[in-house]
Amino acid sequence: MIKVGITGALGKMGKEVVEAVKASADCELVLAVDIAGVGAEVSQGVFVESDLEAGIDKTTPDVIVDFTQPDNVYKNVKTYIEKGVKSVIGTTGLMPEQIKEIEKLSEEKQVGVIIAPNFSIGAVLMMMFSGLAAKYFDNAEILEFHHNQKKDAPSGTAIKTAEIMRREKDNFTLGNCPEKETMEGARGANHDGNIRIHSIRMPGYVASQEVVFGSSGQTLKIRHDSIDRKCYMSGVLLAIRNVFENNKFIYGLENIL
Ligand SMILES: NC(=O)c1ccc[n+]([C@@H]2O[C@H](COP(=O)([O-])OP(=O)(O)OC[C@H]3O[C@@H](n4cnc5c(N)ncnc54)[C@H](O)[C@@H]3O)[C@@H](O)[C@H]2O)c1
């Protein structure tokens, strides 16, 4: 049995993870942490608590899954590593230098961490297909669509997609005419390699992304839509089992599929 803790247990993603862990034969929910709803029972005998460190000391989880918010996730991950608890990080908004620092700490302390900006298999394939298409197209832009409670922009998935595409090419605006924005932000954010990222926030969406490629006389769109948060759960369970067994630092679900 893998003893699992969940930080952000009462959030939209946290609640799904609670149910997925409870339904899995090889995992046992031992800890639920959240800053809201303290005292609520999420599973038999498991009550929401707010003190992460005390909760870890009391329940000694093997793996903690984190779906909280961008402003606290870096501190949380450092706590997991310091306490020797392996972790699966779904919370987005970590900066590239923070991810590097986490990788260093994880390796120094020999405590596994899996960070995945997207746990749905369809989204991972969308990123991989975008990497493949990037070889053949000189122009590409990313449009990402999320619900309007998402705090960070652009999304972690958009950043990861751009990173994968950049492995194939340095410059994605070959042949464009000189541009001038007459309204700031009209052309989106500019990721390294001139991949423009456009973030749409709208009630009604869960998470969608469209990567648009173009060359003379043609466009190619690679699109993924998450329409229910259940789509992430098989990836989260896979990551829990992988970090439990392998105890490594991994960034991106594609590296454990
Ligand atoms: N990796 C993926 O596949 C994936 C998929 C969907 C969402 N996300 C990301 O997961 C994160 C959570 O998304 P959500 O939609 O569930 O958000 P949410 O706001 O519904 O839930 C976050 C929960 O974390 C709790 N929380 C906030 N700060 C905390 C802290 N310091 N300690 C403990 N609990 C804390 C909140 O009270 C809330 O219950 C976001 O960063 C989002 O972008 C990732």
PDBQT file of the ligand as one rigid body, heavy atoms in Angstrom, charges set to zero:
ROOT
HETATM    1  N1  LIG A 301      -1.158  19.477 -13.697  1.00  0.00    +0.000 N 
HETATM    2  C1  LIG A 301      -2.421  19.371 -14.128  1.00  0.00    +0.000 C 
HETATM    3  O1  LIG A 301      -2.788  18.441 -14.886  1.00  0.00    +0.000 OA
HETATM    4  C2  LIG A 301      -3.435  20.386 -13.659  1.00  0.00    +0.000 A 
HETATM    5  C3  LIG A 301      -4.768  20.280 -14.017  1.00  0.00    +0.000 A 
HETATM    6  C4  LIG A 301      -5.678  21.219 -13.512  1.00  0.00    +0.000 A 
HETATM    7  C5  LIG A 301      -5.230  22.234 -12.663  1.00  0.00    +0.000 A 
HETATM    8  N2  LIG A 301      -3.898  22.315 -12.373  1.00  0.00    +0.000 N 
HETATM    9  C6  LIG A 301      -3.377  23.314 -11.437  1.00  0.00    +0.000 C 
HETATM   10  O2  LIG A 301      -3.619  22.846 -10.123  1.00  0.00    +0.000 OA
HETATM   11  C7  LIG A 301      -3.744  23.963  -9.221  1.00  0.00    +0.000 C 
HETATM   12  C8  LIG A 301      -5.042  23.824  -8.444  1.00  0.00    +0.000 C 
HETATM   13  O3  LIG A 301      -6.137  23.946  -9.336  1.00  0.00    +0.000 OA
HETATM   14  P1  LIG A 301      -7.655  23.893  -8.826  1.00  0.00    +0.000 P 
HETATM   15  O4  LIG A 301      -8.484  24.194 -10.010  1.00  0.00    +0.000 OA
HETATM   16  O5  LIG A 301      -7.889  22.639  -8.066  1.00  0.00    +0.000 OA
HETATM   17  O6  LIG A 301      -7.663  25.135  -7.810  1.00  0.00    +0.000 OA
HETATM   18  P2  LIG A 301      -8.641  25.377  -6.577  1.00  0.00    +0.000 P 
HETATM   19  O7  LIG A 301      -8.510  26.838  -6.238  1.00  0.00    +0.000 OA
HETATM   20  O8  LIG A 301      -9.990  24.831  -6.848  1.00  0.00    +0.000 OA
HETATM   21  O9  LIG A 301      -7.991  24.512  -5.375  1.00  0.00    +0.000 OA
HETATM   22  C9  LIG A 301      -6.842  24.859  -4.679  1.00  0.00    +0.000 C 
HETATM   23  C10 LIG A 301      -7.014  24.377  -3.243  1.00  0.00    +0.000 C 
HETATM   24  O10 LIG A 301      -5.765  24.571  -2.572  1.00  0.00    +0.000 OA
HETATM   25  C11 LIG A 301      -6.045  25.146  -1.312  1.00  0.00    +0.000 C 
HETATM   26  N3  LIG A 301      -4.844  25.886  -0.902  1.00  0.00    +0.000 N 
HETATM   27  C12 LIG A 301      -4.414  27.088  -1.345  1.00  0.00    +0.000 A 
HETATM   28  N4  LIG A 301      -3.247  27.409  -0.749  1.00  0.00    +0.000 NA
HETATM   29  C13 LIG A 301      -2.950  26.376   0.084  1.00  0.00    +0.000 A 
HETATM   30  C14 LIG A 301      -1.886  26.115   0.990  1.00  0.00    +0.000 A 
HETATM   31  N5  LIG A 301      -0.882  26.987   1.157  1.00  0.00    +0.000 N 
HETATM   32  N6  LIG A 301      -1.909  24.961   1.687  1.00  0.00    +0.000 NA
HETATM   33  C15 LIG A 301      -2.906  24.068   1.535  1.00  0.00    +0.000 A 
HETATM   34  N7  LIG A 301      -3.956  24.269   0.695  1.00  0.00    +0.000 NA
HETATM   35  C16 LIG A 301      -3.967  25.409  -0.009  1.00  0.00    +0.000 A 
HETATM   36  C17 LIG A 301      -7.274  26.024  -1.524  1.00  0.00    +0.000 C 
HETATM   37  O11 LIG A 301      -7.960  26.279  -0.303  1.00  0.00    +0.000 OA
HETATM   38  C18 LIG A 301      -8.085  25.139  -2.476  1.00  0.00    +0.000 C 
HETATM   39  O12 LIG A 301      -8.934  24.247  -1.759  1.00  0.00    +0.000 OA
HETATM   40  C19 LIG A 301      -3.643  25.209 -10.109  1.00  0.00    +0.000 C 
HETATM   41  O13 LIG A 301      -2.301  25.677 -10.099  1.00  0.00    +0.000 OA
HETATM   42  C20 LIG A 301      -3.997  24.699 -11.488  1.00  0.00    +0.000 C 
HETATM   43  O14 LIG A 301      -3.438  25.475 -12.536  1.00  0.00    +0.000 OA
HETATM   44  C21 LIG A 301      -3.007  21.426 -12.845  1.00  0.00    +0.000 A 
ENDROOT
TORSDOF 0
